[in-house]
Amino acid sequence: MSNVSEKEFLGVLEETKDFICDKYGVDRKNLEILIVWQVKCIQNRKAVVVVKNTKNNFIYDYFIECTYNGDTRECYMDFYRK
């Protein structure tokens, strides 16, 4: 079993910006991750985040669920549209 630190998990959450950049063609430096909900259970972590465009003060219409499986050291992202 492997344990990921909070700092490492937050780094994984930053990758959600890539999805928004690819989908909407915006600059990554104008994006901010907002954590709606987060939990850690034993070696696993899960978070629900949204992405905000700080330049236009706009929140994109996706909830992104990020799950880190500490047993397999894999991260999964599921995207839900509001």
C-alpha positions in Angstrom: 0.0 0.0 0.0 1.2 3.5 -0.8 0.2 6.8 0.7 0.1 10.0 -1.4 0.7 13.2 0.4 -1.8 16.1 0.3 0.8 18.1 -1.7 1.1 15.4 -4.3 -2.7 15.0 -4.5 -3.1 18.8 -5.0 -0.6 18.5 -7.8 -2.8 15.9 -9.5 -5.8 18.2 -9.1 -3.9 20.8 -11.0 -4.1 18.5 -14.1 -7.8 19.2 -14.3 -6.7 22.6 -15.8 -5.4 20.7 -18.8 -8.9 19.5 -19.6 -10.4 23.0 -19.4 -7.5 24.4 -21.5 -8.0 21.8 -24.2 -11.8 22.2 -24.2 -12.1 26.0 -24.2 -8.7 27.1 -25.5 -7.9 29.3 -22.5 -4.6 30.2 -20.9 -3.7 27.9 -17.9 -2.3 30.8 -15.9 -5.9 32.3 -15.7 -7.3 29.2 -14.2 -7.8 28.4 -10.5 -8.9 25.1 -8.9 -11.6 25.3 -6.3 -12.1 22.3 -4.0 -15.7 21.7 -3.3 -15.2 18.5 -1.3 -12.2 16.4 -0.3 -11.7 13.2 1.8 -8.8 10.9 2.7 -9.5 7.3 3.8 -6.5 5.1 4.7 -4.4 5.3 1.5 -7.1 6.7 -0.8 -8.1 10.3 -1.6 -11.0 11.8 -3.4 -12.0 15.3 -4.3 -14.7 17.2 -6.2 -13.4 20.3 -7.8 -14.5 23.1 -10.2 -12.3 25.3 -12.3 -12.6 29.1 -12.2 -11.3 31.5 -14.9 -9.8 34.3 -12.7 -9.5 36.7 -15.7 -13.2 36.7 -16.4 -14.4 35.6 -12.9 -16.3 32.7 -14.5 -16.7 29.1 -13.2 -16.8 26.4 -15.9 -19.9 24.2 -15.9 -18.0 21.0 -15.0 -17.8 19.2 -11.6 -14.6 17.1 -11.7 -14.3 14.1 -9.4 -10.7 13.0 -8.8 -10.0 9.7 -7.1 -6.5 8.5 -6.1 -6.3 4.7 -5.5 -3.4 4.2 -3.1 -3.2 0.4 -3.7 -2.5 0.8 -7.4 -1.1 4.4 -7.3 -3.5 5.4 -10.1 -5.6 8.5 -10.4 -9.0 8.6 -12.1 -10.9 11.7 -13.2 -14.6 11.8 -14.0 -16.2 14.9 -15.5 -19.8 15.8 -14.8 -21.6 18.7 -16.5 -23.9 20.8 -14.3 
